[in-house]
């Protein structure tokens, strides 16, 4: 699948190398963790029946914003008063007058060629604390080459209705800036489901000083368990089952034997994944038109070939469609809930999140805080306390397919940012990367939790770079308390720390499977594999994996069974240079690691 996206300079972003291989799917009843991660454990995650009338994917561009009707009374916080109130005409229509007009003080009446093409963005237009006025202002800006809209200080723009595509505000199709001062744009808690903001192809949205809160989209329900999805990329579930059946020394042999037997029985090579397509008999759910979203515009010569498109329920707070751009500064994205991917933000275009917070959002599938399939830069921001049902509690860069094809991850860069306190019952508690490229610099990934794998980070068929980054105090019941690197991924870790992470089975600090991981001038310290069969408290390397340590310390890690430091399977390779140290691990330092004293 192509993953061409537009980088900030307008060129195509470099795609990571792809192996093109896939693991065998395994039966949902495989022994081990599967029972633990049944989707019934989602608890607070939304699992309502989908009543959408829209098609599953966004297509066929909305060339201009349709006339819509709304009846939303804006209200100011802390004693502010209502500025106006419109009469509603129905949930699929807007009321509140003509969107194309409005009282715009200082605006040229004589348009002419110069007036027509004048840059409206240079002149901020004040929007009173009235939701109808905000809708009217965005509509006018879309029709008149954009604008800078100064929203009322301390105001809560309370959205109670939505357009026919399921958006609380008009789709952004021009360059529009929304500036606030302690200002909130909120979906009313009693309203039907809809997202807050949608940036269409060619649109460029800038947010400053706002809170985006309460967006919610419908869920179809997940048709499979996270363990089955993860087995598409990793043998860790089979490996933990083999460990229960024997001893740690037979884990790899037993698992490889089971994989080979399954391959023979299904007459498919072990590296080939079954086709995962939507059943031909399945029709789109029928319900209220408000459950849908605005269709994405088709790719044009200006945009390029963009094949990754959002589903109807992606991005409950903000959706950035292919060819769209967003700059989000000094903004909070909180308590949004997606029935698909991207609870707070779903980016399929080009987005920068700066000095902002994405907090307490939920996604039924992937990316509790953020989902990315485009170009995403996060700097000096916090991604915290978000939840995802299958993977990427904080951020998901790409997504494994369930009923549909995989969504390839894009380019994700975090700088001076924190990913903390996020959770998933699947894999990648803090960050998940599937077929993408992720880079963290001067950042922290801490206190995240995943049940299956990768308490801090899980990557599959991806490129991962950590520089001056701390991965600490993350946990998983399964493998890779700090990091799980799988499925022919390439990970480079420099001047970084992997410490005090916990796994129930293998690799308290790092679980490396069928991948190449290089650690330079880094440390793997104080990690633990604490379950009854816990092995490799610091590093667990298996299934033809390669781990290279240069000027790196692996110390004071613990495992229930030896070794506490580094476990290396017979098929794999661990390379130590003479300036690396493996010491003080309990009960022993190494298994099958040259130049390492047990």
C-alpha positions in Angstrom: 0.0 0.0 0.0 1.3 3.4 -0.9 2.0 5.8 1.8 2.7 9.1 -0.1 2.0 12.1 2.0 3.0 15.7 1.8 5.7 16.9 4.0 5.9 20.5 5.2 7.9 21.6 2.2 5.4 20.2 -0.2 7.4 17.1 -1.3 6.7 13.5 -0.7 7.7 12.2 2.7 10.3 9.4 2.6 8.6 6.0 3.2 10.2 3.5 5.5 11.5 0.2 4.0 8.9 -2.5 3.9 9.6 -6.2 4.2 6.3 -7.1 2.7 6.0 -10.1 5.0 3.2 -10.9 7.4 2.8 -13.4 10.2 0.2 -16.1 10.3 -3.0 -15.3 12.0 -3.6 -17.5 15.0 -6.8 -18.8 16.5 -8.4 -16.5 19.0 -8.4 -19.2 21.6 -4.6 -19.6 21.8 -3.3 -20.2 25.3 -1.7 -17.4 27.2 -3.0 -13.9 27.4 -5.9 -14.1 25.0 -8.5 -14.6 27.7 -7.2 -11.6 29.6 -7.7 -9.2 26.7 -11.3 -9.9 25.6 -12.8 -6.7 24.4 -15.4 -6.9 27.2 -12.6 -5.5 29.4 -12.9 -2.2 27.6 -15.0 -0.9 30.5 -15.6 2.8 29.8 -14.8 2.6 26.0 -17.8 3.2 23.8 -19.2 0.1 22.1 -22.5 1.3 20.8 -24.1 0.0 17.6 -23.3 2.1 14.6 -26.3 3.8 13.1 -24.4 5.7 10.4 -25.9 6.2 7.1 -22.6 7.1 5.5 -20.2 4.9 3.6 -17.2 3.6 5.6 -14.5 5.6 3.8 -14.4 9.3 3.1 -14.5 10.0 -0.7 -15.9 12.3 -3.2 -14.9 15.8 -2.1 -17.2 18.3 -0.6 -16.3 21.2 -2.9 -18.0 23.7 -0.8 -19.7 23.8 2.6 -23.4 23.0 2.2 -26.0 25.2 3.7 -26.7 23.9 7.2 -29.0 24.9 10.1 -28.1 25.1 13.8 -29.6 26.2 17.0 -26.8 26.5 19.5 -26.8 29.2 22.1 -23.2 30.2 23.0 -22.6 30.7 26.7 -19.7 32.4 28.5 -17.9 30.8 31.5 -17.8 32.4 34.8 -20.9 34.5 34.6 -20.8 35.2 30.9 -24.2 35.8 29.2 -25.8 34.4 26.1 -25.3 36.5 23.0 -28.0 35.0 20.9 -30.1 32.0 20.2 -31.4 30.6 16.9 -34.4 28.4 16.1 -33.5 24.8 15.2 -35.2 23.2 12.2 -34.0 19.6 12.5 -30.9 17.6 13.4 -29.7 17.3 9.8 -30.1 21.0 9.0 -28.7 24.3 10.3 -30.7 27.3 11.3 -29.6 30.7 12.3 -29.8 32.6 9.1 -27.7 33.0 6.0 -24.1 31.8 6.5 -22.8 33.9 3.6 -23.5 37.2 5.2 -22.9 38.8 8.6 -21.9 42.1 10.0 -18.1 42.4 9.4 -16.9 45.7 10.6 -14.0 47.2 8.6 -14.7 45.0 5.6 -14.5 46.5 2.1 -17.9 46.7 0.5 -16.5 47.4 -2.9 -15.0 44.0 -3.8 -13.3 44.5 -7.1 -10.5 42.3 -8.2 -8.2 43.6 -5.5 -10.9 43.2 -2.8 -11.9 39.8 -4.0 -8.4 38.5 -3.7 -7.4 40.5 -0.6 -6.0 38.5 2.3 -8.8 38.4 4.9 -6.6 36.5 7.2 -4.7 39.8 8.0 -7.7 41.4 9.6 -9.0 39.6 12.7 -12.7 39.4 12.9 -14.3 39.3 16.4 -16.8 36.5 16.9 -19.2 37.1 19.8 -20.0 34.3 22.3 -22.7 32.8 20.1 -22.4 29.5 18.4 -24.5 30.5 15.4 -22.2 33.5 14.9 -19.2 31.2 15.0 -20.7 28.9 12.4 -21.6 31.9 10.3 -18.1 33.3 10.6 -16.4 30.0 9.5 -18.8 29.7 6.5 -18.1 33.2 5.4 -14.3 32.6 5.7 -14.6 29.5 3.6 -16.3 31.5 0.9 -13.9 34.5 1.0 -10.4 33.1 1.0 -10.0 32.5 4.7 -9.9 34.7 7.8 -8.5 35.1 11.3 -11.4 34.8 13.8 -10.9 36.2 17.3 -13.2 34.2 19.6 -14.7 35.6 22.7 -12.6 35.4 25.8 -13.8 32.9 28.4 -16.6 31.7 26.2 -17.9 28.2 25.8 -19.3 27.7 22.3 -21.7 24.9 23.0 -22.5 22.7 20.0 -25.8 20.9 20.0 -26.3 20.1 16.3 -24.2 19.0 13.3 -24.2 19.1 9.6 -25.2 16.3 7.3 -21.7 14.8 7.5 -21.5 14.7 11.3 -19.4 17.8 12.0 -20.2 20.3 14.7 -18.6 23.1 12.7 -18.3 23.7 9.0 -15.5 21.8 7.2 -12.4 24.0 6.9 -11.6 24.5 3.2 -9.6 27.7 3.3 -6.8 29.1 5.5 -8.7 29.9 8.8 -7.3 30.8 12.2 -9.4 30.4 15.4 -7.8 32.4 18.2 -9.2 32.2 21.8 -8.4 33.2 25.3 -9.6 30.5 27.8 -12.1 29.7 25.1 -13.8 26.3 24.7 -15.6 24.7 21.7 -17.6 21.8 23.2 -20.1 19.2 22.0 -23.0 19.4 24.4 -23.1 16.3 26.6 -26.7 15.5 25.7 -26.3 15.9 21.9 -26.1 13.1 19.4 -22.7 12.0 18.3 -20.5 14.2 16.1 -16.9 15.4 15.9 -15.9 19.0 16.5 -13.6 20.1 13.6 -12.9 18.7 10.2 -10.1 20.1 7.9 -10.8 19.2 4.3 -8.5 18.9 1.4 -6.9 22.3 0.7 -8.0 23.6 4.1 -5.5 25.0 6.6 -6.7 25.4 10.2 -4.7 27.2 12.9 -5.9 26.9 16.5 -4.5 29.1 19.3 -5.6 29.2 22.9 -8.6 26.9 22.7 -10.1 23.8 24.3 -11.6 21.2 22.0 -13.8 19.0 24.1 -16.4 16.3 24.0 -16.5 15.2 20.4 -17.8 11.7 20.0 -18.3 9.4 17.0 -20.0 6.0 16.7 -18.4 2.6 17.0 -19.3 -0.6 15.1 -17.7 -2.7 17.8 -14.5 -4.7 17.3 -14.8 -8.0 15.5 -11.7 -9.6 17.0 -9.5 -9.7 20.0 -6.3 -7.7 20.3 -4.2 -10.9 20.7 -5.3 -12.0 17.3 -4.4 -8.7 15.7 -1.0 -8.6 17.4 -0.3 -12.2 16.2 -0.3 -10.7 12.7 3.0 -9.1 13.6 4.5 -11.1 16.4 4.9 -14.6 17.8 5.0 -13.4 21.3 1.6 -14.8 22.2 2.7 -18.2 20.9 6.0 -17.9 22.7 4.4 -17.2 26.1 2.1 -20.2 25.5 5.2 -22.4 24.7 6.9 -21.1 27.9 3.9 -22.3 29.9 4.1 -25.7 28.3 7.9 -26.2 28.8 10.9 -24.3 29.9 12.4 -21.0 28.6 15.1 -22.9 26.8 12.4 -24.5 24.4 10.4 -21.4 23.8 11.8 -20.7 20.3 11.9 -24.3 19.1 8.3 -25.0 20.3 6.9 -21.9 18.8 8.7 -22.3 15.5 7.4 -25.9 15.3 3.8 -24.8 16.0 4.1 -22.1 13.3 5.5 -24.5 10.8 2.7 -27.0 11.5 0.1 -24.3 11.0 1.7 -23.2 7.8 1.6 -26.8 6.4 -2.1 -27.2 7.5 -3.2 -24.0 5.8 -0.9 -24.5 2.7 0.3 -20.9 3.0 3.9 -19.7 3.7 4.4 -18.6 7.3 5.2 -15.0 6.2 2.1 -14.5 4.2 -0.9 -12.9 5.9 -4.4 -13.8 4.9 -6.3 -11.3 2.9 -8.4 -9.2 5.3 -11.3 -7.6 3.4 -14.7 -6.4 4.3 -17.4 -9.0 3.5 -19.1 -8.3 0.3 -22.5 -8.8 1.9 -21.9 -6.1 4.5 -23.8 -2.9 3.8 -23.3 0.4 5.5 -25.3 0.8 8.6 -28.4 3.0 8.2 -29.3 5.6 10.8 -29.2 9.3 11.3 -27.3 11.3 8.8 -25.4 13.0 11.5 -23.3 10.0 12.2 -21.4 10.5 9.0 -18.5 12.8 8.2 -17.7 15.1 5.3 -16.3 13.2 2.4 -12.6 13.7 1.5 -11.7 15.3 -1.7 -10.2 13.0 -4.4 -6.5 13.4 -4.9 -5.5 16.0 -7.4 -2.3 16.9 -9.2 -1.6 19.5 -6.4 -2.1 17.1 -3.6 -0.5 14.0 -5.0 -1.5 10.4 -4.6 -3.1 9.8 -1.2 -4.4 6.4 -0.6 -4.8 6.4 3.2 -8.2 8.0 3.9 -10.1 8.3 7.2 -13.1 6.1 8.1 -16.4 7.8 8.9 -15.7 7.7 12.7 -12.1 8.7 12.9 -11.0 11.8 14.8 -13.7 12.7 17.3 -12.1 16.0 18.3 -10.3 17.0 15.1 -10.0 15.3 11.8 -7.4 16.4 9.2 -8.1 14.9 5.9 -5.6 14.0 3.2 -4.4 17.3 1.7 -5.4 19.3 4.7 -3.1 21.1 7.2 -3.5 22.0 10.8 -1.3 24.1 13.2 -2.4 23.6 16.8 -0.8 25.8 19.4 -1.5 26.4 23.1 -4.6 24.3 22.8 -6.1 21.5 24.9 -7.8 18.5 23.2 -9.7 16.7 26.0 -12.3 14.1 26.6 -13.2 13.3 23.0 -14.2 9.7 22.1 -13.8 8.1 18.7 -15.6 4.9 17.6 -12.7 4.2 15.3 -9.2 5.8 15.4 -7.9 9.0 16.9 -9.9 10.0 20.0 -8.6 13.5 20.2 -6.9 14.0 16.7 -6.8 11.9 13.5 -4.2 13.2 11.1 -4.2 12.0 7.4 -2.7 15.3 6.2 0.0 17.5 7.6 -0.3 18.6 11.3 1.9 20.3 13.9 0.9 20.2 17.5 2.9 22.7 19.6 2.8 23.6 23.3 -0.5 21.8 23.6 -2.1 19.0 25.6 -4.0 15.9 24.4 -5.6 14.4 27.4 -8.2 11.9 28.6 -9.4 11.0 25.1 -10.5 7.5 24.0 -10.5 5.5 20.8 -12.3 2.2 20.4 -9.6 0.9 18.1 -6.3 2.8 17.7 -4.8 6.1 18.9 -6.6 7.0 22.1 -5.0 10.5 22.0 -3.8 10.8 18.4 -3.9 8.7 15.2 -1.5 9.5 12.4 -1.3 8.4 8.8 0.3 11.6 7.4 3.0 13.9 8.6 2.8 14.8 12.2 5.1 16.9 14.4 4.6 17.2 18.1 6.8 19.6 20.0 6.8 20.8 23.6 3.4 19.0 24.2 1.9 16.4 26.5 0.0 13.3 25.4 -1.4 11.9 28.7 -4.1 9.7 30.2 -5.6 8.6 26.9 -7.0 5.1 26.2 -7.3 2.8 23.1 -9.1 -0.5 22.8 -6.6 -2.3 20.6 -3.4 -0.3 20.3 -1.6 3.0 20.7 -3.1 4.3 24.0 -1.4 7.6 23.5 -0.4 7.7 19.8 -0.9 5.3 17.0 1.2 5.9 13.9 -0.6 3.5 11.5 -3.0 0.7 12.3 -3.3 -3.1 11.7 -6.2 -4.0 9.5 -9.2 -5.8 11.0 -12.1 -5.8 8.5 -10.2 -3.5 6.2 -6.6 -3.2 5.0 -3.8 -2.0 7.1 -3.4 1.7 7.4 0.3 2.5 6.9 1.8 4.8 9.4 3.2 8.1 8.3 6.0 10.3 9.6 5.8 11.1 13.3 8.3 13.3 15.1 8.2 14.1 18.8 10.5 16.8 20.3 10.7 17.9 23.9 7.3 16.1 24.5 5.9 13.7 27.1 3.8 10.6 26.5 2.6 9.5 29.9 -0.2 7.6 31.7 -1.8 6.2 28.5 -3.4 2.7 28.4 -4.5 0.0 26.0 -5.6 -3.6 26.5 -3.7 -4.5 23.3 -0.2 -3.2 22.4 1.7 0.0 22.5 0.5 1.6 25.7 2.3 4.9 24.9 3.0 4.7 21.2 2.3 2.2 18.4 3.9 2.3 15.0 2.8 0.0 12.2 4.6 0.4 8.8 5.6 4.0 9.6 8.5 6.1 10.8 8.7 7.4 14.3 11.4 9.6 15.9 11.6 10.9 19.4 14.1 13.5 20.6 14.6 14.9 24.1 11.3 13.3 25.0 9.8 11.0 27.7 7.6 7.9 27.5 6.6 7.1 31.0 4.0 5.3 33.1 2.1 3.8 30.1 0.4 0.4 30.2 -0.4 -2.3 27.6 -1.7 -5.7 28.3 -0.2 -7.7 25.4 3.1 -6.0 24.4 5.1 -2.7 24.5 4.0 -0.9 27.6 5.9 2.1 26.4 6.2 1.6 22.7 5.3 -1.2 20.2 6.6 -1.1 16.6 6.0 -3.5 13.7 7.6 -3.3 10.3 8.7 0.3 11.1 11.6 2.6 11.7 12.1 3.9 15.2 14.7 6.4 16.4 15.1 7.5 20.0 17.6 10.3 20.9 18.1 11.8 24.3 14.8 10.1 25.3 13.7 8.3 28.4 11.5 5.2 28.4 10.7 4.6 32.0 8.1 3.0 34.4 6.0 1.5 31.7 4.4 -1.9 32.1 2.8 -4.9 30.3 1.4 -8.3 31.3 3.0 -9.7 28.2 6.4 -8.8 26.5 8.4 -5.6 26.2 7.7 -3.5 29.3 9.6 -0.6 27.8 9.7 -1.4 24.1 8.5 -4.2 21.8 10.3 -4.1 18.5 8.9 -6.7 16.0 8.4 -7.8 12.4 11.5 -6.7 10.7 11.6 -3.3 12.3 14.8 -1.2 12.6 15.3 0.7 15.9 18.1 3.0 16.8 18.4 4.2 20.4 21.1 6.8 21.1 22.0 8.7 24.3 18.8 7.3 25.8 17.6 5.5 28.9 15.3 2.4 29.2 14.7 2.0 32.9 12.4 0.7 35.6 9.9 -0.9 33.1 8.1 -4.1 33.9 7.0 -7.1 31.8 5.0 -10.2 33.0 6.9 -12.5 30.6 9.8 -11.5 28.4 11.9 -8.4 28.1 11.3 -6.0 30.9 13.2 -3.3 29.2 13.3 -4.4 25.5 11.7 -7.2 23.6 13.3 -7.6 20.1 11.8 -10.1 17.7 12.8 -10.6 14.0 14.2 -7.0 14.0 17.4 -5.1 14.3 17.9 -2.8 17.3 21.0 -0.7 17.9 21.8 0.9 21.3 24.6 3.6 21.4 25.7 5.4 24.5 22.5 4.3 26.3 21.5 2.4 29.4 19.0 -0.4 30.1 18.8 -0.3 33.9 16.4 -1.5 36.6 13.9 -3.3 34.4 12.1 -6.4 35.5 10.4 -9.5 34.1 8.3 -10.4 37.1 5.9 -13.2 36.1 6.4 -16.9 37.1 8.1 -17.4 33.7 9.7 -14.0 33.5 13.0 -14.1 31.5 15.3 -11.3 30.3 14.6 -8.5 32.7 16.8 -6.1 30.6 16.7 -7.4 27.0 15.0 -10.4 25.4 16.1 -11.2 21.8 14.4 -13.9 19.7 13.4 -15.2 16.3 16.3 -14.1 14.2 16.7 -10.8 16.0 19.8 -8.7 16.1 20.8 -6.4 19.0 24.0 -4.4 18.9 25.3 -2.5 22.0 27.9 0.2 21.7 29.1 2.1 24.8 25.9 0.9 26.5 25.2 -0.3 30.0 22.8 -3.2 30.9 22.7 -3.3 34.7 20.6 -4.1 37.8 17.8 -5.7 35.8 15.8 -8.6 37.3 14.0 -11.7 36.1 12.2 -14.5 37.8 14.2 -17.1 35.8 17.7 -16.6 34.5 19.0 -14.5 32.9 18.1 -11.2 34.5 20.2 -9.1 32.0 20.1 -10.3 28.4 18.4 -13.4 26.9 19.5 -14.3 23.3 17.8 -17.2 21.5 19.9 -19.7 19.4 18.7 -18.1 16.1 19.5 -14.6 17.2 22.6 -12.4 17.7 23.7 -10.0 20.4 26.9 -8.0 19.8 28.7 -6.2 22.6 31.6 -3.8 22.1 34.4 -3.6 24.6 33.1 -0.4 26.1 29.7 -1.8 27.0 28.9 -3.3 30.4 26.5 -6.1 31.4 26.7 -6.3 35.2 24.7 -6.6 38.4 21.7 -8.3 36.8 19.9 -11.0 38.8 19.8 -14.0 38.9 22.4 -13.9 36.1 23.7 -11.5 33.5 23.4 -13.3 30.2 22.3 -16.3 28.2 24.0 -17.1 24.9 25.7 -13.7 24.6 29.3 -13.8 23.5 31.8 -11.8 25.7 29.3 -11.6 28.5 29.9 -13.3 31.8 26.9 -15.1 33.1 
